[in-house]
Amino acid sequence: MQALSIFFISLLLTLNSRGEASGSVFFIDGSNNQYLRPPSEQALPMSLSEVSAAVSALLGFAPPSTLTPDGSSKLNKILKPNPFERPRAAFVLEIAGADDALVETLPSHSFLDNAIRGSINSNSDKADIELPESGVAVMSVNEPSFDVTDKDMNEFASWLGGSYVAGSAEPLTGLLSIPLAGGADMEFHLEKEAERKFASNLLALYKKIRGVVNLREDLSPSSERPAELTVGRFGGIDALAQEYGQGMAKQGMDVLLATLSKLFDLLETSHKGQIVGVIVLDERVNQESANLLSVDSSSGSSARSMAEVEGIPSPAIIAQVILVRLTLAWLTGIILLIATILGVYFLMYMPLTKDTLLYSNVKLD
């Protein structure tokens, strides 16, 4: 009987880690609040396919044809009605091993305070964000960085307002201290594997997003920019929960959200406010690298740009047309001005003789 009970418990844990996807999603608008509707108190039930369709719409592309009318209605509750006013940039981050309990008692004015919240309950553990083959840039921020040093960790701690004391034995074995919203400091002893993994993943996320910001700043501002999708998956919370339990995971979530708040400010500044954040809490355990949302660019013929569907030219074509029209207007104005000046000049200095056509019918003495 005891063996049967152990079998059922193991089966339930397996289903929780590999079966239906469950969790929450948060849609975060920029400081201007120009792309999303005001948040409601109740969470909006959503499937993974509806979340991926919302991301496609935020990038300015038509949602997939498989989206149901109920799914379209949910998108209308999230996005503002004008389909041609989209940020064309989204930051999508999945947090592995995180559940609603970790964000229930967040302080006011936190990163998720004014977000639109949805509850995910899907019969699938994966959904594709359908994108065209061209016109969109996808940047991943979930690859680990293997070349990090104590200097990098110290720079990251200072950026967060904390400190890092390097260990004497090996790199990344020191003490990382990060201040929390309540005034207390959260300390991570990096000689412990779970805490080092959390801090290293946090540092890698910081470096990747700073790289995205620097890359965008290096691009010419006059060039036509494609839609930009920045995606990633963070596994540090799952590592803390597996090693220490929910208490330590809750503190790690507070540090992660504080970091995400500052990183999103960097992205918003570089994108001039034209970006929306999508944070997905994935309750599955031991699924650090199993993404809920993946990018599918093979369906370029079906996922067309909304501007293309409506026959609206691209911003580059519009700029070219405006430039041609302004050039023609200025040339015409200059020619008319020169003609007017010459006409007035010759009229004023025209000789008054009998042969003058202007006075041909006038009798002069």
VENRAWO-V992808 format. One record per residue. N is the residue number from 0. RES is the residue in one letter. PSI is psi in radians with two decimals (* if undefined). Layout:
N_RES_PSI, N_RES_PSI
//
This chain:
0_M_-0.70, 1_Q_-0.67, 2_A_-0.63, 3_L_-0.68, 4_S_-0.73, 5_I_-0.65, 6_F_-0.76, 7_F_-0.65, 8_I_-0.75, 9_S_-0.65, 10_L_-0.72, 11_L_-0.70, 12_L_-0.66, 13_T_-0.73, 14_L_-0.62, 15_N_-0.56, 16_S_-0.44, 17_R_-0.09, 18_G_-2.29, 19_E_2.47, 20_A_2.36, 21_S_2.70, 22_G_-2.65, 23_S_2.75, 24_V_2.47, 25_F_2.19, 26_F_2.10, 27_I_2.06, 28_D_2.86, 29_G_-3.10, 30_S_-0.43, 31_N_-0.20, 32_N_0.96, 33_Q_-0.07, 34_Y_-0.40, 35_L_2.69, 36_R_2.86, 37_P_2.49, 38_P_2.64, 39_S_2.89, 40_E_-0.54, 41_Q_2.48, 42_A_2.50, 43_L_2.06, 44_P_2.27, 45_M_2.69, 46_S_2.93, 47_L_-0.63, 48_S_-0.59, 49_E_-0.61, 50_V_-0.79, 51_S_-0.63, 52_A_-0.63, 53_A_-0.67, 54_V_-0.75, 55_S_-0.73, 56_A_-0.65, 57_L_-0.53, 58_L_-0.09, 59_G_0.24, 60_F_2.66, 61_A_2.41, 62_P_2.77, 63_P_2.66, 64_S_-0.29, 65_T_-0.07, 66_L_2.24, 67_T_2.83, 68_P_-0.61, 69_D_-0.66, 70_G_-0.68, 71_S_-0.65, 72_S_-0.66, 73_K_-0.66, 74_L_-0.61, 75_N_-0.43, 76_K_-0.24, 77_I_-0.85, 78_L_2.61, 79_K_2.69, 80_P_-0.49, 81_N_1.95, 82_P_-0.17, 83_F_0.08, 84_E_1.34, 85_R_2.63, 86_P_-0.42, 87_R_0.42, 88_A_2.36, 89_A_2.49, 90_F_1.92, 91_V_2.08, 92_L_2.20, 93_E_2.40, 94_I_1.90, 95_A_2.47, 96_G_0.34, 97_A_2.34, 98_D_3.12, 99_D_-0.47, 100_A_-0.43, 101_L_-0.25, 102_V_0.18, 103_E_-0.59, 104_T_0.78, 105_L_2.56, 106_P_2.80, 107_S_2.70, 108_H_0.54, 109_S_3.10, 110_F_-0.57, 111_L_0.21, 112_D_-0.78, 113_N_0.43, 114_A_2.67, 115_I_2.18, 116_R_2.37, 117_G_2.59, 118_S_2.20, 119_I_2.21, 120_N_1.66, 121_S_2.55, 122_N_0.08, 123_S_2.61, 124_D_0.29, 125_K_2.57, 126_A_2.59, 127_D_2.34, 128_I_1.82, 129_E_2.16, 130_L_2.70, 131_P_2.87, 132_E_-0.35, 133_S_2.86, 134_G_0.15, 135_V_2.42, 136_A_2.18, 137_V_2.17, 138_M_2.18, 139_S_2.41, 140_V_0.34, 141_N_0.07, 142_E_2.32, 143_P_2.62, 144_S_2.11, 145_F_-0.12, 146_D_0.43, 147_V_2.61, 148_T_3.05, 149_D_-0.54, 150_K_-0.71, 151_D_-0.74, 152_M_-0.66, 153_N_-0.71, 154_E_-0.74, 155_F_-0.75, 156_A_-0.72, 157_S_-0.64, 158_W_-0.58, 159_L_-0.05, 160_G_0.26, 161_G_-2.70, 162_S_2.80, 163_Y_2.22, 164_V_2.00, 165_A_2.59, 166_G_2.82, 167_S_-0.31, 168_A_-1.22, 169_E_2.83, 170_P_2.63, 171_L_0.76, 172_T_0.34, 173_G_-2.77, 174_L_2.08, 175_L_2.18, 176_S_2.18, 177_I_2.25, 178_P_2.47, 179_L_3.03, 180_A_-0.56, 181_G_-0.07, 182_G_-0.29, 183_A_2.85, 184_D_2.40, 185_M_2.15, 186_E_2.41, 187_F_2.12, 188_H_1.84, 189_L_-0.12, 190_E_-0.26, 191_K_2.36, 192_E_-0.82, 193_A_-0.74, 194_E_-0.63, 195_R_-0.66, 196_K_-0.74, 197_F_-0.85, 198_A_-0.67, 199_S_-0.72, 200_N_-0.66, 201_L_-0.73, 202_L_-0.71, 203_A_-0.71, 204_L_-0.73, 205_Y_-0.83, 206_K_-0.68, 207_K_-0.77, 208_I_-0.64, 209_R_-0.62, 210_G_-0.69, 211_V_-0.74, 212_V_-0.77, 213_N_-0.67, 214_L_-0.70, 215_R_-0.64, 216_E_-0.50, 217_D_-0.37, 218_L_2.63, 219_S_2.27, 220_P_-0.35, 221_S_-0.25, 222_S_2.66, 223_E_2.14, 224_R_2.39, 225_P_3.01, 226_A_2.54, 227_E_2.19, 228_L_2.03, 229_T_2.06, 230_V_2.66, 231_G_2.97, 232_R_2.28, 233_F_2.15, 234_G_0.09, 235_G_-0.59, 236_I_-0.73, 237_D_-0.67, 238_A_-0.74, 239_L_-0.71, 240_A_-0.71, 241_Q_-0.58, 242_E_-0.71, 243_Y_-0.29, 244_G_-3.06, 245_Q_-0.50, 246_G_-0.86, 247_M_-0.61, 248_A_-0.64, 249_K_-0.74, 250_Q_-0.68, 251_G_-0.64, 252_M_-0.67, 253_D_-0.73, 254_V_-0.73, 255_L_-0.78, 256_L_-0.64, 257_A_-0.68, 258_T_-0.76, 259_L_-0.61, 260_S_-0.77, 261_K_-0.64, 262_L_-0.66, 263_F_-0.55, 264_D_-0.69, 265_L_-0.78, 266_L_-0.71, 267_E_-0.66, 268_T_-0.76, 269_S_-0.51, 270_H_0.10, 271_K_0.72, 272_G_-0.09, 273_Q_1.18, 274_I_2.60, 275_V_2.42, 276_G_2.48, 277_V_1.93, 278_I_2.17, 279_V_2.16, 280_L_2.03, 281_D_1.94, 282_E_-0.18, 283_R_2.50, 284_V_2.72, 285_N_0.58, 286_Q_0.93, 287_E_-0.67, 288_S_0.07, 289_A_1.63, 290_N_2.45, 291_L_-0.70, 292_L_2.21, 293_S_2.76, 294_V_2.24, 295_D_1.89, 296_S_0.26, 297_S_-0.18, 298_S_0.83, 299_G_-0.48, 300_S_-0.43, 301_S_-0.56, 302_A_1.40, 303_R_2.78, 304_S_2.47, 305_M_-0.65, 306_A_-0.63, 307_E_-0.66, 308_V_-0.68, 309_E_0.01, 310_G_0.35, 311_I_2.23, 312_P_2.82, 313_S_2.84, 314_P_-0.57, 315_A_-0.73, 316_I_-0.71, 317_I_-0.73, 318_A_-0.67, 319_Q_-0.75, 320_V_-0.75, 321_I_-0.71, 322_L_-0.75, 323_V_-0.77, 324_R_-0.72, 325_L_-0.68, 326_T_-0.81, 327_L_-0.69, 328_A_-0.75, 329_W_-0.74, 330_L_-0.76, 331_T_-0.74, 332_G_-0.73, 333_I_-0.73, 334_I_-0.79, 335_L_-0.66, 336_L_-0.76, 337_I_-0.74, 338_A_-0.69, 339_T_-0.78, 340_I_-0.76, 341_L_-0.71, 342_G_-0.78, 343_V_-0.69, 344_Y_-0.86, 345_F_-0.53, 346_L_-0.69, 347_M_-0.58, 348_Y_0.40, 349_M_2.28, 350_P_2.42, 351_L_1.45, 352_T_2.98, 353_K_-0.39, 354_D_-0.08, 355_T_2.20, 356_L_-0.54, 357_L_-0.58, 358_Y_0.55, 359_S_-0.52, 360_N_0.16, 361_V_2.29, 362_K_2.07, 363_L_2.47, 364_D_*
//
